Amino acid sequence: MYHGVSSHPGHLSLELPDQIEAHPAVVPGAGGLIYTTHKFPPNYFPTQIINGQTVKIDSGTSVWNFSPQGGGGIHFFTRDGRSLDLG
C-alpha cells in the first residue's frame, strides 16, 4: 500500500493583455513536491542479466517527485471590478 503527501507552495499567474481590453488571456502555473513511502513510479524491470549474472537495476525513480502544472484561460469582464474567468 502506498502513502504520500503533496504540497504546492508556488503558484504564478501571468495576465497577457490583448488588443481587446475586454478579453485578456491568463496563463497560470504552479509547482509542488510529492513524497511517497515507495519509489514512484515503481521499478517495473528491476533486474537485468549481464554476462550471465542477474543484476539489480535502479531505473532512477524516487520517493520525491516534482509536479509541474500549467494552464490557460480568459477573462470576460461583466462590469467594473468583476469578471467571469474560464480556463
N, C-alpha and C positions, 0 to 999 in steps of 0.2 A: 504494500500500500504506500502510495506517495503522499507526502505532506509538503506544503510550501507556503511561502508568503511573498507578496508582491508590493512594491512601493513605487509610486510615480511622482517623484518630487518636482520634476521640471515640466512646465507647460509654457509654450510660446504661442503667440498669435500675431500674425502679420496681416495687417489690413492693407490691401492694394487698391489705391484709388483708381477709378476708371474714368473715362471721358464723361460717362453719365454719372452724375453725383448721386443719383438715387439708388444705384446698384453696385457698390464697391465689393470686390471679391475679398474673401478671407482665407488665409492659409494657416491652419493651426497645426501644431506639432507637439509631441511630448516624448519623454524618455523615462524609463524606470528600470529597476532591478527586480529580478525574480530569484528567490532562493528555494531550492527543493532539497529534501532529505536524501534523494538518489540523483545520480547524474542524469541530466535531461538534455537532449533526447538520449535514450538509453543506447548502449553499445549493442547493435544487433549482430555484429560479427566480431566478437571479442578475441577470437583465436585465428591463427593462420599457420599453415605448415610451410616452414622454410628449411630447406636442406634435410627433409625428413623429420624435422623436430617441430612439435606444436608450440607456437609462441603466442603469448597473450598480447593483443594489440589494443592500445588505448586510442580510440578514434577521436580524441580531443574534446569530448563532451565534458560538461562541468555541472556542479551544483549551483553555480552562479551564472545567470544569463541576463542579457540586456534586452529590453523590449521597446524598440522604437515604434512610434505611432505618428501618423500624419493624416491629413485630410484636406478638404476644401469646402468652400461654401459661398454664400452670397447673402447680403442684407437687403431686405425690402423695407424701406422706411415708410411707416404708416402715418406718422406725424412727428413733430419735433421731439427729439429725445426717445422715440420708440421705434423699434424695428422688429420685423419678423425674420428670423435667421434660419436659413435652410443650409444643410450641409452635413 
